[in-house]
Structures are given as C-alpha cells and as structure tokens.
C-alpha cells in the first residue's frame, strides 16, 4: 500500500506535520518495504490559496492509497475523495509510527474534513 504522510522532515523518523496543504514535506511510503519518496511541498507552503487542492493532486499523481495527516480542509478532502484516497486525520507521532499504525489497521479513516477552509 502507498501511504502519503505529511511530515516536517524528509525521513521516517520525522514528526508528522499536522497541516496537510501547507506541510513542509509529504512522504510517500511503501508500507511493505518502507521505501520513501519525498515530495517537497515548498510551493504550497506559501500559496495564497489552493494549497490543499494542489497537495491532494500531487499525492494522487503518485498513486497514494491513503493520506495520514493532522488536519484536512473541505476542498482538499473533496479532491482526495474524488481520487479515492482515504484520509486519516488527527494523526501524530513520527512518520514511521503513523505508517505502522496504518499497516496494522489501527487508524480510523475520516468521512468528512476536520478543518475549516481558508478564504
């Protein structure tokens, strides 16, 4: 399974970034091998608007199956839902811990966004 995780750093031991659209990095982790592809999200960090939609498109293009993050707004959530990417919100700890929890089916997937949209 390909798991996208918002991250403050570029490796498995970095903390999960609670922001989705404006996370510093998004790591695409293969849950079987723990191979990591690092997506630099710098372009979206300072975006005036649309950061969540752009980040959602980025992980969809990488064929992620799920997203692990802290908060996901309504526009990003709709984009992820359309791409059939399940979202687990309120995720914390390190990227490694989050991936392990997902692989062990210990996370609850969201049915709605858990953050307000930005205007």
VMD Tcl script that builds the backbone (N, CA, C; Angstrom):
set m [mol new atoms 357]
animate dup $m
set s [atomselect $m all]
$s set {name element resname resid chain x y z} {
  {N N UNK 1 A 0.838 -1.173 0.000}
  {CA C UNK 1 A 0.000 0.000 0.000}
  {C C UNK 1 A 0.890 1.246 0.000}
  {N N UNK 2 A 0.512 2.246 -0.779}
  {CA C UNK 2 A 1.238 3.518 -0.806}
  {C C UNK 2 A 0.552 4.477 0.167}
  {N N UNK 3 A 1.317 4.932 1.143}
  {CA C UNK 3 A 0.782 5.791 2.193}
  {C C UNK 3 A 1.448 7.162 2.098}
  {N N UNK 4 A 0.642 8.209 1.936}
  {CA C UNK 4 A 1.146 9.584 1.951}
  {C C UNK 4 A 1.042 10.093 3.387}
  {N N UNK 5 A 2.134 10.681 3.878}
  {CA C UNK 5 A 2.159 11.196 5.246}
  {C C UNK 5 A 2.727 12.609 5.228}
  {N N UNK 6 A 2.014 13.556 5.821}
  {CA C UNK 6 A 2.561 14.905 5.928}
  {C C UNK 6 A 3.668 14.877 6.966}
  {N N UNK 7 A 4.764 15.586 6.674}
  {CA C UNK 7 A 5.952 15.469 7.516}
  {C C UNK 7 A 6.693 16.798 7.637}
  {N N UNK 8 A 7.343 16.974 8.787}
  {CA C UNK 8 A 8.184 18.158 8.979}
  {C C UNK 8 A 9.590 17.922 8.451}
  {N N UNK 9 A 9.933 16.681 8.123}
  {CA C UNK 9 A 11.268 16.340 7.640}
  {C C UNK 9 A 11.205 15.348 6.510}
  {N N UNK 10 A 12.377 14.833 6.141}
  {CA C UNK 10 A 12.472 14.006 4.941}
  {C C UNK 10 A 12.698 12.521 5.200}
  {N N UNK 11 A 12.567 12.088 6.450}
  {CA C UNK 11 A 12.774 10.659 6.715}
  {C C UNK 11 A 11.683 10.111 7.633}
  {N N UNK 12 A 11.711 8.798 7.816}
  {CA C UNK 12 A 10.669 8.113 8.591}
  {C C UNK 12 A 10.604 8.531 10.055}
  {N N UNK 13 A 11.694 9.065 10.589}
  {CA C UNK 13 A 11.710 9.442 11.999}
  {C C UNK 13 A 11.328 10.903 12.234}
  {N N UNK 14 A 10.954 11.607 11.185}
  {CA C UNK 14 A 10.486 12.989 11.314}
  {C C UNK 14 A 9.068 12.995 11.881}
  {N N UNK 15 A 8.705 14.044 12.603}
  {CA C UNK 15 A 7.335 14.148 13.120}
  {C C UNK 15 A 6.325 14.361 11.988}
  {N N UNK 16 A 5.126 13.848 12.191}
  {CA C UNK 16 A 4.023 14.112 11.273}
  {C C UNK 16 A 3.705 15.602 11.355}
  {N N UNK 17 A 3.585 16.255 10.210}
  {CA C UNK 17 A 3.188 17.664 10.172}
  {C C UNK 17 A 1.660 17.694 10.266}
  {N N UNK 18 A 1.092 18.440 11.221}
  {CA C UNK 18 A -0.358 18.439 11.370}
  {C C UNK 18 A -1.090 19.108 10.209}
  {N N UNK 19 A -0.391 19.913 9.429}
  {CA C UNK 19 A -1.020 20.596 8.289}
  {C C UNK 19 A -0.945 19.701 7.061}
  {N N UNK 20 A -1.980 19.741 6.238}
  {CA C UNK 20 A -1.907 18.978 5.002}
  {C C UNK 20 A -1.381 19.850 3.865}
  {N N UNK 21 A -2.169 20.803 3.415}
  {CA C UNK 21 A -1.787 21.602 2.256}
  {C C UNK 21 A -0.505 22.386 2.429}
  {N N UNK 22 A -0.213 22.781 3.655}
  {CA C UNK 22 A 0.973 23.595 3.912}
  {C C UNK 22 A 2.059 22.843 4.691}
  {N N UNK 23 A 2.002 21.525 4.654}
  {CA C UNK 23 A 3.056 20.715 5.279}
  {C C UNK 23 A 4.381 20.968 4.569}
  {N N UNK 24 A 5.474 20.884 5.303}
  {CA C UNK 24 A 6.791 21.087 4.698}
  {C C UNK 24 A 7.078 20.030 3.634}
  {N N UNK 25 A 6.768 18.788 3.955}
  {CA C UNK 25 A 7.008 17.665 3.042}
  {C C UNK 25 A 5.826 16.707 3.103}
  {N N UNK 26 A 5.687 15.946 2.055}
  {CA C UNK 26 A 4.759 14.819 2.055}
  {C C UNK 26 A 5.590 13.611 1.646}
  {N N UNK 27 A 5.607 12.603 2.511}
  {CA C UNK 27 A 6.373 11.394 2.220}
  {C C UNK 27 A 5.424 10.338 1.677}
  {N N UNK 28 A 5.804 9.712 0.594}
  {CA C UNK 28 A 5.055 8.586 0.038}
  {C C UNK 28 A 5.807 7.335 0.465}
  {N N UNK 29 A 5.183 6.542 1.324}
  {CA C UNK 29 A 5.845 5.388 1.927}
  {C C UNK 29 A 5.186 4.101 1.457}
  {N N UNK 30 A 5.995 3.158 1.001}
  {CA C UNK 30 A 5.508 1.821 0.674}
  {C C UNK 30 A 5.408 1.060 1.987}
  {N N UNK 31 A 4.206 0.663 2.375}
  {CA C UNK 31 A 4.011 0.033 3.686}
  {C C UNK 31 A 4.688 -1.331 3.799}
  {N N UNK 32 A 4.988 -1.979 2.672}
  {CA C UNK 32 A 5.640 -3.291 2.711}
  {C C UNK 32 A 7.158 -3.178 2.856}
  {N N UNK 33 A 7.759 -2.226 2.128}
  {CA C UNK 33 A 9.217 -2.140 2.097}
  {C C UNK 33 A 9.769 -0.958 2.898}
  {N N UNK 34 A 8.907 -0.019 3.253}
  {CA C UNK 34 A 9.274 1.242 3.912}
  {C C UNK 34 A 10.163 2.121 3.028}
  {N N UNK 35 A 10.134 1.877 1.715}
  {CA C UNK 35 A 10.797 2.785 0.782}
  {C C UNK 35 A 10.060 4.119 0.831}
  {N N UNK 36 A 10.823 5.219 0.755}
  {CA C UNK 36 A 10.247 6.554 0.898}
  {C C UNK 36 A 10.548 7.406 -0.322}
  {N N UNK 37 A 9.536 8.063 -0.825}
  {CA C UNK 37 A 9.706 9.098 -1.847}
  {C C UNK 37 A 9.321 10.414 -1.184}
  {N N UNK 38 A 10.205 11.396 -1.241}
  {CA C UNK 38 A 9.982 12.685 -0.589}
  {C C UNK 38 A 9.433 13.682 -1.601}
  {N N UNK 39 A 8.274 14.264 -1.277}
  {CA C UNK 39 A 7.712 15.330 -2.095}
  {C C UNK 39 A 7.917 16.643 -1.351}
  {N N UNK 40 A 8.675 17.548 -1.944}
  {CA C UNK 40 A 8.897 18.863 -1.354}
  {C C UNK 40 A 7.658 19.705 -1.616}
  {N N UNK 41 A 7.017 20.163 -0.570}
  {CA C UNK 41 A 5.763 20.900 -0.686}
  {C C UNK 41 A 5.970 22.408 -0.562}
  {N N UNK 42 A 7.204 22.877 -0.779}
  {CA C UNK 42 A 7.537 24.289 -0.587}
  {C C UNK 42 A 6.658 25.223 -1.414}
  {N N UNK 43 A 6.303 24.795 -2.613}
  {CA C UNK 43 A 5.469 25.638 -3.474}
  {C C UNK 43 A 4.112 25.936 -2.834}
  {N N UNK 44 A 3.581 24.984 -2.094}
  {CA C UNK 44 A 2.268 25.160 -1.473}
  {C C UNK 44 A 2.326 25.822 -0.101}
  {N N UNK 45 A 3.470 25.775 0.562}
  {CA C UNK 45 A 3.578 26.321 1.920}
  {C C UNK 45 A 3.182 27.787 1.959}
  {N N UNK 46 A 3.598 28.547 0.959}
  {CA C UNK 46 A 3.308 29.980 0.940}
  {C C UNK 46 A 2.232 30.369 -0.068}
  {N N UNK 47 A 1.495 29.387 -0.561}
  {CA C UNK 47 A 0.448 29.684 -1.543}
  {C C UNK 47 A -0.647 30.547 -0.918}
  {N N UNK 48 A -1.162 31.489 -1.700}
  {CA C UNK 48 A -2.230 32.355 -1.216}
  {C C UNK 48 A -3.494 31.541 -0.965}
  {N N UNK 49 A -3.827 30.664 -1.911}
  {CA C UNK 49 A -4.972 29.769 -1.740}
  {C C UNK 49 A -4.758 28.529 -2.596}
  {N N UNK 50 A -5.548 27.498 -2.331}
  {CA C UNK 50 A -5.470 26.284 -3.127}
  {C C UNK 50 A -4.376 25.307 -2.736}
  {N N UNK 51 A -3.716 25.550 -1.593}
  {CA C UNK 51 A -2.608 24.678 -1.182}
  {C C UNK 51 A -3.071 23.237 -0.986}
  {N N UNK 52 A -4.212 23.045 -0.356}
  {CA C UNK 52 A -4.720 21.693 -0.105}
  {C C UNK 52 A -5.069 20.953 -1.380}
  {N N UNK 53 A -5.699 21.656 -2.316}
  {CA C UNK 53 A -6.059 21.036 -3.589}
  {C C UNK 53 A -4.802 20.639 -4.354}
  {N N UNK 54 A -3.800 21.519 -4.368}
  {CA C UNK 54 A -2.548 21.216 -5.072}
  {C C UNK 54 A -1.827 20.030 -4.425}
  {N N UNK 55 A -1.795 19.999 -3.097}
  {CA C UNK 55 A -1.145 18.882 -2.402}
  {C C UNK 55 A -1.909 17.580 -2.668}
  {N N UNK 56 A -3.236 17.654 -2.687}
  {CA C UNK 56 A -4.047 16.466 -2.969}
  {C C UNK 56 A -3.769 15.946 -4.372}
  {N N UNK 57 A -3.653 16.849 -5.324}
  {CA C UNK 57 A -3.346 16.460 -6.701}
  {C C UNK 57 A -1.969 15.808 -6.777}
  {N N UNK 58 A -1.026 16.361 -6.033}
  {CA C UNK 58 A 0.339 15.829 -6.025}
  {C C UNK 58 A 0.363 14.376 -5.535}
  {N N UNK 59 A -0.346 14.080 -4.450}
  {CA C UNK 59 A -0.304 12.699 -3.946}
  {C C UNK 59 A -1.159 11.762 -4.788}
  {N N UNK 60 A -2.183 12.297 -5.425}
  {CA C UNK 60 A -2.972 11.483 -6.351}
  {C C UNK 60 A -2.110 11.073 -7.537}
  {N N UNK 61 A -1.305 12.006 -8.038}
  {CA C UNK 61 A -0.406 11.707 -9.163}
  {C C UNK 61 A 0.605 10.614 -8.800}
  {N N UNK 62 A 0.921 10.488 -7.518}
  {CA C UNK 62 A 1.861 9.462 -7.042}
  {C C UNK 62 A 1.156 8.148 -6.702}
  {N N UNK 63 A -0.149 8.102 -6.946}
  {CA C UNK 63 A -0.960 6.883 -6.747}
  {C C UNK 63 A -1.031 6.435 -5.287}
  {N N UNK 64 A -1.067 7.405 -4.364}
  {CA C UNK 64 A -1.205 7.051 -2.945}
  {C C UNK 64 A -2.593 6.454 -2.696}
  {N N UNK 65 A -2.653 5.502 -1.782}
  {CA C UNK 65 A -3.922 4.875 -1.405}
  {C C UNK 65 A -4.580 5.586 -0.233}
  {N N UNK 66 A -3.757 6.092 0.674}
  {CA C UNK 66 A -4.264 6.758 1.871}
  {C C UNK 66 A -3.390 7.975 2.184}
  {N N UNK 67 A -3.963 8.900 2.957}
  {CA C UNK 67 A -3.238 10.056 3.469}
  {C C UNK 67 A -3.334 10.050 4.983}
  {N N UNK 68 A -2.203 10.236 5.640}
  {CA C UNK 68 A -2.161 10.370 7.092}
  {C C UNK 68 A -1.707 11.790 7.391}
  {N N UNK 69 A -2.509 12.531 8.149}
  {CA C UNK 69 A -2.209 13.929 8.434}
  {C C UNK 69 A -2.910 14.350 9.712}
  {N N UNK 70 A -2.684 15.575 10.114}
  {CA C UNK 70 A -3.369 16.112 11.284}
  {C C UNK 70 A -4.720 16.691 10.909}
  {N N UNK 71 A -4.688 17.662 9.998}
  {CA C UNK 71 A -5.906 18.370 9.612}
  {C C UNK 71 A -6.043 18.420 8.110}
  {N N UNK 72 A -7.278 18.259 7.639}
  {CA C UNK 72 A -7.570 18.294 6.208}
  {C C UNK 72 A -8.827 19.126 6.006}
  {N N UNK 73 A -8.714 20.192 5.220}
  {CA C UNK 73 A -9.836 21.079 4.956}
  {C C UNK 73 A -10.800 20.532 3.918}
  {N N UNK 74 A -11.929 21.223 3.732}
  {CA C UNK 74 A -13.001 20.706 2.874}
  {C C UNK 74 A -12.641 20.563 1.397}
  {N N UNK 75 A -11.936 21.535 0.822}
  {CA C UNK 75 A -11.606 21.438 -0.605}
  {C C UNK 75 A -10.598 20.326 -0.868}
  {N N UNK 76 A -9.598 20.223 -0.018}
  {CA C UNK 76 A -8.622 19.140 -0.158}
  {C C UNK 76 A -9.306 17.792 0.044}
  {N N UNK 77 A -10.189 17.714 1.041}
  {CA C UNK 77 A -10.880 16.454 1.324}
  {C C UNK 77 A -11.697 16.007 0.109}
  {N N UNK 78 A -12.408 16.946 -0.512}
  {CA C UNK 78 A -13.213 16.610 -1.704}
  {C C UNK 78 A -12.320 16.103 -2.836}
  {N N UNK 79 A -11.176 16.747 -3.020}
  {CA C UNK 79 A -10.247 16.342 -4.064}
  {C C UNK 79 A -9.707 14.942 -3.798}
  {N N UNK 80 A -9.350 14.665 -2.552}
  {CA C UNK 80 A -8.854 13.342 -2.177}
  {C C UNK 80 A -9.940 12.283 -2.332}
  {N N UNK 81 A -11.148 12.628 -1.925}
  {CA C UNK 81 A -12.283 11.704 -2.034}
  {C C UNK 81 A -12.533 11.354 -3.506}
  {N N UNK 82 A -12.459 12.355 -4.381}
  {CA C UNK 82 A -12.657 12.123 -5.812}
  {C C UNK 82 A -11.579 11.203 -6.380}
  {N N UNK 83 A -10.376 11.277 -5.818}
  {CA C UNK 83 A -9.262 10.427 -6.267}
  {C C UNK 83 A -9.264 9.074 -5.558}
  {N N UNK 84 A -10.253 8.831 -4.714}
  {CA C UNK 84 A -10.391 7.579 -3.953}
  {C C UNK 84 A -9.212 7.346 -3.013}
  {N N UNK 85 A -8.731 8.443 -2.410}
  {CA C UNK 85 A -7.679 8.363 -1.407}
  {C C UNK 85 A -8.337 8.543 -0.042}
  {N N UNK 86 A -8.229 7.524 0.802}
  {CA C UNK 86 A -8.809 7.605 2.149}
  {C C UNK 86 A -7.938 8.485 3.032}
  {N N UNK 87 A -8.576 9.229 3.934}
  {CA C UNK 87 A -7.875 10.184 4.787}
  {C C UNK 87 A -8.024 9.784 6.254}
  {N N UNK 88 A -6.902 9.688 6.942}
  {CA C UNK 88 A -6.901 9.518 8.398}
  {C C UNK 88 A -6.384 10.833 8.975}
  {N N UNK 89 A -7.241 11.532 9.718}
  {CA C UNK 89 A -6.879 12.811 10.326}
  {C C UNK 89 A -6.496 12.604 11.780}
  {N N UNK 90 A -6.039 13.674 12.408}
  {CA C UNK 90 A -5.643 13.645 13.818}
  {C C UNK 90 A -4.497 12.663 14.072}
  {N N UNK 91 A -3.656 12.452 13.064}
  {CA C UNK 91 A -2.515 11.549 13.189}
  {C C UNK 91 A -1.334 12.340 13.760}
  {N N UNK 92 A -0.619 11.730 14.694}
  {CA C UNK 92 A 0.547 12.386 15.287}
  {C C UNK 92 A 1.667 11.365 15.465}
  {N N UNK 93 A 2.755 11.789 16.081}
  {CA C UNK 93 A 3.916 10.911 16.259}
  {C C UNK 93 A 4.860 11.068 15.090}
  {N N UNK 94 A 5.690 10.062 14.863}
  {CA C UNK 94 A 6.615 10.103 13.735}
  {C C UNK 94 A 5.946 9.480 12.512}
  {N N UNK 95 A 6.542 9.730 11.360}
  {CA C UNK 95 A 6.041 9.124 10.128}
  {C C UNK 95 A 6.070 7.604 10.254}
  {N N UNK 96 A 7.151 7.070 10.808}
  {CA C UNK 96 A 7.289 5.622 10.979}
  {C C UNK 96 A 6.153 5.053 11.840}
  {N N UNK 97 A 5.836 5.733 12.945}
  {CA C UNK 97 A 4.762 5.281 13.835}
  {C C UNK 97 A 3.400 5.350 13.138}
  {N N UNK 98 A 3.195 6.407 12.362}
  {CA C UNK 98 A 1.924 6.561 11.653}
  {C C UNK 98 A 1.746 5.468 10.593}
  {N N UNK 99 A 2.815 5.171 9.853}
  {CA C UNK 99 A 2.754 4.126 8.827}
  {C C UNK 99 A 2.504 2.761 9.480}
  {N N UNK 100 A 3.169 2.509 10.602}
  {CA C UNK 100 A 2.965 1.235 11.315}
  {C C UNK 100 A 1.522 1.105 11.784}
  {N N UNK 101 A 0.953 2.194 12.284}
  {CA C UNK 101 A -0.443 2.162 12.740}
  {C C UNK 101 A -1.391 1.909 11.568}
  {N N UNK 102 A -1.106 2.519 10.421}
  {CA C UNK 102 A -1.941 2.296 9.236}
  {C C UNK 102 A -1.827 0.856 8.754}
  {N N UNK 103 A -0.614 0.342 8.715}
  {CA C UNK 103 A -0.385 -1.032 8.251}
  {C C UNK 103 A -1.052 -2.050 9.174}
  {N N UNK 104 A -1.145 -1.708 10.468}
  {CA C UNK 104 A -1.782 -2.602 11.443}
  {C C UNK 104 A -3.291 -2.346 11.553}
  {N N UNK 105 A -3.808 -1.498 10.661}
  {CA C UNK 105 A -5.242 -1.182 10.643}
  {C C UNK 105 A -5.722 -0.595 11.970}
  {N N UNK 106 A -4.901 0.275 12.561}
  {CA C UNK 106 A -5.220 0.883 13.850}
  {C C UNK 106 A -5.715 2.320 13.739}
  {N N UNK 107 A -5.896 2.800 12.514}
  {CA C UNK 107 A -6.348 4.174 12.328}
  {C C UNK 107 A -7.803 4.205 11.876}
  {N N UNK 108 A -8.472 5.280 12.222}
  {CA C UNK 108 A -9.840 5.489 11.777}
  {C C UNK 108 A -9.803 6.470 10.612}
  {N N UNK 109 A -10.459 6.115 9.535}
  {CA C UNK 109 A -10.477 6.987 8.371}
  {C C UNK 109 A -11.660 7.940 8.457}
  {N N UNK 110 A -11.439 9.151 7.996}
  {CA C UNK 110 A -12.412 10.231 8.112}
  {C C UNK 110 A -13.495 10.124 7.052}
  {N N UNK 111 A -14.682 10.586 7.408}
  {CA C UNK 111 A -15.779 10.662 6.444}
  {C C UNK 111 A -16.066 12.111 6.076}
  {N N UNK 112 A -15.319 13.039 6.689}
  {CA C UNK 112 A -15.509 14.456 6.435}
  {C C UNK 112 A -14.232 15.207 6.814}
  {N N UNK 113 A -14.060 16.434 6.306}
  {CA C UNK 113 A -12.887 17.224 6.688}
  {C C UNK 113 A -12.920 17.559 8.174}
  {N N UNK 114 A -11.760 17.837 8.767}
  {CA C UNK 114 A -11.719 18.195 10.177}
  {C C UNK 114 A -11.100 19.567 10.399}
  {N N UNK 115 A -11.084 20.388 9.342}
  {CA C UNK 115 A -10.570 21.757 9.449}
  {C C UNK 115 A -11.413 22.657 8.556}
  {N N UNK 116 A -11.444 23.924 8.905}
  {CA C UNK 116 A -12.154 24.911 8.089}
  {C C UNK 116 A -11.354 25.218 6.841}
  {N N UNK 117 A -12.044 25.612 5.795}
  {CA C UNK 117 A -11.350 26.068 4.600}
  {C C UNK 117 A -10.778 27.453 4.826}
  {N N UNK 118 A -9.798 27.832 4.031}
  {CA C UNK 118 A -9.189 29.163 4.136}
  {C C UNK 118 A -9.757 30.056 3.052}
  {N N UNK 119 A -10.025 31.284 3.362}
  {CA C UNK 119 A -10.597 32.220 2.380}
  {C C UNK 119 A -9.624 33.263 2.021}
}
mol reanalyze $m
mol bondsrecalc $m
mol representation Tube
mol addrep $m
